[in-house]
Amino acid sequence: MNISMRFVGGMRPGRGAHWQALARVMAAVPVLVPTISLAVDPVDAPLTPLEISTTVEQTRRDCEANQFFAVFHDCSCTAAKVGELRSARGRAPSKEKLLGEAGEACPSDPRVIHAYYFETCAGAVKSMRTDWQAMCTCATDKVLAAYLAHPNPSTRYLFGLQRDALKACGYGDGTHAVRR
């Protein structure tokens, strides 16, 4: 390894071991030079139209790929709303925060939610209840009403709605059990 050092004022190091050791130490130590940058911080930089359209398209694809999310949210509306929010607020808000706000603004068609939840309920309780249709209709109506009143995209929230609706409609009360 050939390390050279340049000294000011005509002073030149000799070939002694101490000068070579000093040269190795100086080469290994990073030099921090303060600089002033007039560039815009990437977090504050405005988004380009391409970045916004890419965000919208990626959000739509992600929404459609998540079947559970897609049942409860209109993916086209959600993607457009995320694009609007990202354009207005810049890069700083997290994708999850924007998706939460957009999801609340874009619930799915109530018929889609109703059909999905009724099928889900029927699949879970049909073999356990003689009154499964009435119970699932009751639970589906309660989930739909609660969700449309507050369309929170949180999975935990949705499962809570489903649990509360089933309990309110008689699930787990021991009545109407199918005898085996």
ZADO-1210 file (C-alpha; in nm, 4 decimals, padded with zeros to 6 digits):
<atoms>
<atom x="00.0000" y="00.0000" z="00.0000" code="MET" pos="1"/>
<atom x="00.1491" y="00.3303" z="-00.1081" code="ASN" pos="2"/>
<atom x="00.0362" y="00.6207" z="00.1053" code="ILE" pos="3"/>
<atom x="00.1672" y="00.9665" z="00.0391" code="SER" pos="4"/>
<atom x="00.1185" y="01.2746" z="00.2469" code="MET" pos="5"/>
<atom x="00.1648" y="01.6314" z="00.1396" code="ARG" pos="6"/>
<atom x="00.2924" y="01.8783" z="00.3891" code="PHE" pos="7"/>
<atom x="00.2764" y="02.2550" z="00.3723" code="VAL" pos="8"/>
<atom x="00.5828" y="02.4766" z="00.4209" code="GLY" pos="9"/>
<atom x="00.8404" y="02.2501" z="00.2693" code="GLY" pos="10"/>
<atom x="00.8367" y="02.0076" z="00.5585" code="MET" pos="11"/>
<atom x="00.8762" y="01.6571" z="00.4308" code="ARG" pos="12"/>
<atom x="00.8513" y="01.3422" z="00.6279" code="PRO" pos="13"/>
<atom x="01.1431" y="01.1116" z="00.6395" code="GLY" pos="14"/>
<atom x="01.1282" y="00.7504" z="00.5654" code="ARG" pos="15"/>
<atom x="01.1208" y="00.6545" z="00.9295" code="GLY" pos="16"/>
<atom x="00.8751" y="00.4145" z="01.0825" code="ALA" pos="17"/>
<atom x="00.6930" y="00.6880" z="01.2754" code="HIS" pos="18"/>
<atom x="00.6090" y="00.8763" z="00.9543" code="TRP" pos="19"/>
<atom x="00.4781" y="00.5604" z="00.7903" code="GLN" pos="20"/>
<atom x="00.2684" y="00.4795" z="01.0974" code="ALA" pos="21"/>
<atom x="00.1286" y="00.8329" z="01.0966" code="LEU" pos="22"/>
<atom x="00.0464" y="00.8021" z="00.7271" code="ALA" pos="23"/>
<atom x="-00.1456" y="00.4757" z="00.7903" code="ARG" pos="24"/>
<atom x="-00.3413" y="00.6306" z="01.0777" code="VAL" pos="25"/>
<atom x="-00.4269" y="00.9390" z="00.8751" code="MET" pos="26"/>
<atom x="-00.5425" y="00.7259" z="00.5820" code="ALA" pos="27"/>
<atom x="-00.7685" y="00.5186" z="00.8089" code="ALA" pos="28"/>
<atom x="-00.9351" y="00.8158" z="00.9800" code="VAL" pos="29"/>
<atom x="-01.2251" y="00.9617" z="00.7851" code="PRO" pos="30"/>
<atom x="-01.2055" y="01.3341" z="00.7461" code="VAL" pos="31"/>
<atom x="-01.5307" y="01.5147" z="00.8117" code="LEU" pos="32"/>
<atom x="-01.5584" y="01.8368" z="00.6200" code="VAL" pos="33"/>
<atom x="-01.8620" y="02.0474" z="00.6959" code="PRO" pos="34"/>
<atom x="-02.0536" y="02.1373" z="00.3848" code="THR" pos="35"/>
<atom x="-02.3502" y="02.3547" z="00.3140" code="ILE" pos="36"/>
<atom x="-02.5991" y="02.2023" z="00.0782" code="SER" pos="37"/>
<atom x="-02.8628" y="02.4042" z="-00.0963" code="LEU" pos="38"/>
<atom x="-03.0355" y="02.0900" z="-00.2203" code="ALA" pos="39"/>
<atom x="-03.3912" y="02.0208" z="-00.1077" code="VAL" pos="40"/>
<atom x="-03.4240" y="01.7530" z="00.1584" code="ASP" pos="41"/>
<atom x="-03.5753" y="01.4434" z="-00.0106" code="PRO" pos="42"/>
<atom x="-03.8458" y="01.4278" z="00.2585" code="VAL" pos="43"/>
<atom x="-03.9564" y="01.7818" z="00.1710" code="ASP" pos="44"/>
<atom x="-03.9154" y="01.7512" z="-00.2050" code="ALA" pos="45"/>
<atom x="-04.2446" y="01.7672" z="-00.3939" code="PRO" pos="46"/>
<atom x="-04.3551" y="01.4449" z="-00.5514" code="LEU" pos="47"/>
<atom x="-04.3448" y="01.4142" z="-00.9256" code="THR" pos="48"/>
<atom x="-04.6585" y="01.3169" z="-01.1182" code="PRO" pos="49"/>
<atom x="-04.4886" y="00.9846" z="-01.1990" code="LEU" pos="50"/>
<atom x="-04.4290" y="00.9141" z="-00.8287" code="GLU" pos="51"/>
<atom x="-04.7923" y="00.9903" z="-00.7480" code="ILE" pos="52"/>
<atom x="-04.9285" y="00.7746" z="-01.0316" code="SER" pos="53"/>
<atom x="-04.6939" y="00.4925" z="-00.9265" code="THR" pos="54"/>
<atom x="-04.8226" y="00.5219" z="-00.5685" code="THR" pos="55"/>
<atom x="-05.1831" y="00.5089" z="-00.6898" code="VAL" pos="56"/>
<atom x="-05.1228" y="00.2028" z="-00.9098" code="GLU" pos="57"/>
<atom x="-04.9262" y="00.0175" z="-00.6388" code="GLN" pos="58"/>
<atom x="-05.1975" y="00.0912" z="-00.3822" code="THR" pos="59"/>
<atom x="-05.4672" y="-00.0413" z="-00.6164" code="ARG" pos="60"/>
<atom x="-05.2680" y="-00.3610" z="-00.6851" code="ARG" pos="61"/>
<atom x="-05.1972" y="-00.4142" z="-00.3142" code="ASP" pos="62"/>
<atom x="-05.5644" y="-00.3622" z="-00.2306" code="CYS" pos="63"/>
<atom x="-05.6841" y="-00.6070" z="-00.4939" code="GLU" pos="64"/>
<atom x="-05.4260" y="-00.8648" z="-00.3840" code="ALA" pos="65"/>
<atom x="-05.5570" y="-00.8539" z="-00.0256" code="ASN" pos="66"/>
<atom x="-05.8961" y="-01.0212" z="-00.0635" code="GLN" pos="67"/>
<atom x="-06.0087" y="-00.9344" z="00.2874" code="PHE" pos="68"/>
<atom x="-05.9247" y="-00.5641" z="00.2455" code="PHE" pos="69"/>
<atom x="-06.0790" y="-00.5584" z="-00.1027" code="ALA" pos="70"/>
<atom x="-06.4122" y="-00.6896" z="00.0292" code="VAL" pos="71"/>
<atom x="-06.4494" y="-00.4015" z="00.2727" code="PHE" pos="72"/>
<atom x="-06.2929" y="-00.1235" z="00.0605" code="HIS" pos="73"/>
<atom x="-06.3343" y="00.0072" z="-00.2913" code="ASP" pos="74"/>
<atom x="-05.9811" y="-00.0421" z="-00.4266" code="CYS" pos="75"/>
<atom x="-06.0057" y="00.2189" z="-00.7049" code="SER" pos="76"/>
<atom x="-06.1405" y="00.4814" z="-00.4648" code="CYS" pos="77"/>
<atom x="-05.8827" y="00.3901" z="-00.1985" code="THR" pos="78"/>
<atom x="-05.5945" y="00.4151" z="-00.4462" code="ALA" pos="79"/>
<atom x="-05.7138" y="00.7519" z="-00.5800" code="ALA" pos="80"/>
<atom x="-05.7581" y="00.8849" z="-00.2254" code="LYS" pos="81"/>
<atom x="-05.4070" y="00.7701" z="-00.1262" code="VAL" pos="82"/>
<atom x="-05.2754" y="00.9555" z="-00.4325" code="GLY" pos="83"/>
<atom x="-05.4626" y="01.2725" z="-00.3306" code="GLU" pos="84"/>
<atom x="-05.3388" y="01.2501" z="00.0274" code="LEU" pos="85"/>
<atom x="-04.9801" y="01.1780" z="-00.0782" code="ARG" pos="86"/>
<atom x="-04.9877" y="01.4699" z="-00.3219" code="SER" pos="87"/>
<atom x="-05.1246" y="01.7061" z="-00.0581" code="ALA" pos="88"/>
<atom x="-04.9073" y="01.5924" z="00.2340" code="ARG" pos="89"/>
<atom x="-04.5846" y="01.4919" z="00.0640" code="GLY" pos="90"/>
<atom x="-04.3592" y="01.2042" z="00.1568" code="ARG" pos="91"/>
<atom x="-04.3747" y="01.2266" z="00.5351" code="ALA" pos="92"/>
<atom x="-04.6960" y="01.0393" z="00.6284" code="PRO" pos="93"/>
<atom x="-04.6510" y="00.6628" z="00.6327" code="SER" pos="94"/>
<atom x="-04.8256" y="00.4492" z="00.3742" code="LYS" pos="95"/>
<atom x="-05.0261" y="00.2837" z="00.6539" code="GLU" pos="96"/>
<atom x="-05.1536" y="00.6190" z="00.7827" code="LYS" pos="97"/>
<atom x="-05.2621" y="00.7274" z="00.4362" code="LEU" pos="98"/>
<atom x="-05.4199" y="00.3882" z="00.3680" code="LEU" pos="99"/>
<atom x="-05.6147" y="00.4103" z="00.6942" code="GLY" pos="100"/>
<atom x="-05.7562" y="00.7507" z="00.6043" code="GLU" pos="101"/>
<atom x="-05.8293" y="00.6478" z="00.2475" code="ALA" pos="102"/>
<atom x="-05.9931" y="00.3246" z="00.3610" code="GLY" pos="103"/>
<atom x="-06.2281" y="00.5153" z="00.5887" code="GLU" pos="104"/>
<atom x="-06.3288" y="00.7361" z="00.2970" code="ALA" pos="105"/>
<atom x="-06.3818" y="00.4459" z="00.0546" code="CYS" pos="106"/>
<atom x="-06.5945" y="00.1636" z="00.1934" code="PRO" pos="107"/>
<atom x="-06.6920" y="-00.1081" z="-00.0486" code="SER" pos="108"/>
<atom x="-07.0382" y="-00.1597" z="-00.1930" code="ASP" pos="109"/>
<atom x="-07.2595" y="-00.2747" z="00.0980" code="PRO" pos="110"/>
<atom x="-07.3904" y="-00.5671" z="-00.1111" code="ARG" pos="111"/>
<atom x="-07.0345" y="-00.7006" z="-00.1505" code="VAL" pos="112"/>
<atom x="-06.9703" y="-00.6780" z="00.2230" code="ILE" pos="113"/>
<atom x="-07.3088" y="-00.8365" z="00.3031" code="HIS" pos="114"/>
<atom x="-07.2580" y="-01.1306" z="00.0644" code="ALA" pos="115"/>
<atom x="-06.9019" y="-01.1934" z="00.1852" code="TYR" pos="116"/>
<atom x="-06.9868" y="-01.1831" z="00.5532" code="TYR" pos="117"/>
<atom x="-07.3010" y="-01.3931" z="00.5202" code="PHE" pos="118"/>
<atom x="-07.1009" y="-01.6645" z="00.3384" code="GLU" pos="119"/>
<atom x="-06.8244" y="-01.6446" z="00.5982" code="THR" pos="120"/>
<atom x="-07.0738" y="-01.6749" z="00.8828" code="CYS" pos="121"/>
<atom x="-07.2630" y="-01.9606" z="00.7165" code="ALA" pos="122"/>
<atom x="-06.9412" y="-02.1530" z="00.6578" code="GLY" pos="123"/>
<atom x="-06.8472" y="-02.1148" z="01.0227" code="ALA" pos="124"/>
<atom x="-07.1794" y="-02.1967" z="01.1938" code="VAL" pos="125"/>
<atom x="-07.3983" y="-02.3902" z="00.9494" code="LYS" pos="126"/>
<atom x="-07.2972" y="-02.7261" z="01.0915" code="SER" pos="127"/>
<atom x="-07.3392" y="-02.6063" z="01.4515" code="MET" pos="128"/>
<atom x="-07.6761" y="-02.4277" z="01.4498" code="ARG" pos="129"/>
<atom x="-08.0228" y="-02.5176" z="01.3345" code="THR" pos="130"/>
<atom x="-08.1023" y="-02.1463" z="01.3005" code="ASP" pos="131"/>
<atom x="-07.7830" y="-02.0583" z="01.1153" code="TRP" pos="132"/>
<atom x="-07.9598" y="-01.8540" z="00.8453" code="GLN" pos="133"/>
<atom x="-08.1383" y="-01.6271" z="01.0916" code="ALA" pos="134"/>
<atom x="-07.8279" y="-01.5908" z="01.3057" code="MET" pos="135"/>
<atom x="-07.6035" y="-01.5134" z="01.0078" code="CYS" pos="136"/>
<atom x="-07.8524" y="-01.2648" z="00.8678" code="THR" pos="137"/>
<atom x="-07.8650" y="-01.0920" z="01.2066" code="CYS" pos="138"/>
<atom x="-07.4838" y="-01.0906" z="01.2435" code="ALA" pos="139"/>
<atom x="-07.4292" y="-00.9761" z="00.8845" code="THR" pos="140"/>
<atom x="-07.6724" y="-00.6863" z="00.9263" code="ASP" pos="141"/>
<atom x="-07.4993" y="-00.5787" z="01.2489" code="LYS" pos="142"/>
<atom x="-07.1480" y="-00.6005" z="01.0981" code="VAL" pos="143"/>
<atom x="-07.2571" y="-00.4062" z="00.7918" code="LEU" pos="144"/>
<atom x="-07.4310" y="-00.1303" z="00.9909" code="ALA" pos="145"/>
<atom x="-07.1383" y="-00.0907" z="01.2327" code="ALA" pos="146"/>
<atom x="-06.8809" y="-00.0934" z="00.9556" code="TYR" pos="147"/>
<atom x="-07.0618" y="00.1585" z="00.7363" code="LEU" pos="148"/>
<atom x="-07.1028" y="00.3875" z="01.0383" code="ALA" pos="149"/>
<atom x="-06.7245" y="00.3766" z="01.0911" code="HIS" pos="150"/>
<atom x="-06.5361" y="00.2120" z="00.8005" code="PRO" pos="151"/>
<atom x="-06.2062" y="00.1540" z="00.9773" code="ASN" pos="152"/>
<atom x="-05.9691" y="-00.0578" z="00.7631" code="PRO" pos="153"/>
<atom x="-05.8067" y="-00.2247" z="01.0640" code="SER" pos="154"/>
<atom x="-05.8333" y="-00.6040" z="01.0573" code="THR" pos="155"/>
<atom x="-05.8513" y="-00.6076" z="01.4376" code="ARG" pos="156"/>
<atom x="-06.1465" y="-00.3684" z="01.4231" code="TYR" pos="157"/>
<atom x="-06.3264" y="-00.5835" z="01.1632" code="LEU" pos="158"/>
<atom x="-06.2762" y="-00.9026" z="01.3639" code="PHE" pos="159"/>
<atom x="-06.4085" y="-00.7197" z="01.6710" code="GLY" pos="160"/>
<atom x="-06.7208" y="-00.6176" z="01.4797" code="LEU" pos="161"/>
<atom x="-06.7745" y="-00.9761" z="01.3698" code="GLN" pos="162"/>
<atom x="-06.7243" y="-01.1161" z="01.7211" code="ARG" pos="163"/>
<atom x="-06.9627" y="-00.8628" z="01.8757" code="ASP" pos="164"/>
<atom x="-07.2280" y="-00.9206" z="01.6070" code="ALA" pos="165"/>
<atom x="-07.2178" y="-01.2985" z="01.6451" code="LEU" pos="166"/>
<atom x="-07.2482" y="-01.2701" z="02.0221" code="LYS" pos="167"/>
<atom x="-07.5369" y="-01.0191" z="01.9963" code="ALA" pos="168"/>
<atom x="-07.7176" y="-01.2555" z="01.7584" code="CYS" pos="169"/>
<atom x="-07.6977" y="-01.5562" z="01.9891" code="GLY" pos="170"/>
<atom x="-07.3753" y="-01.7317" z="01.8931" code="TYR" pos="171"/>
<atom x="-07.2358" y="-01.9147" z="02.1915" code="GLY" pos="172"/>
<atom x="-07.5536" y="-01.9013" z="02.3975" code="ASP" pos="173"/>
<atom x="-07.6115" y="-02.2769" z="02.3707" code="GLY" pos="174"/>
<atom x="-07.9456" y="-02.2515" z="02.1959" code="THR" pos="175"/>
<atom x="-08.0296" y="-02.4045" z="01.8605" code="HIS" pos="176"/>
<atom x="-07.7319" y="-02.6370" z="01.8658" code="ALA" pos="177"/>
<atom x="-07.7271" y="-02.9141" z="01.6090" code="VAL" pos="178"/>
<atom x="-07.7403" y="-03.2554" z="01.7735" code="ARG" pos="179"/>
<atom x="-07.4851" y="-03.5052" z="01.6512" code="ARG" pos="180"/>
</atoms>
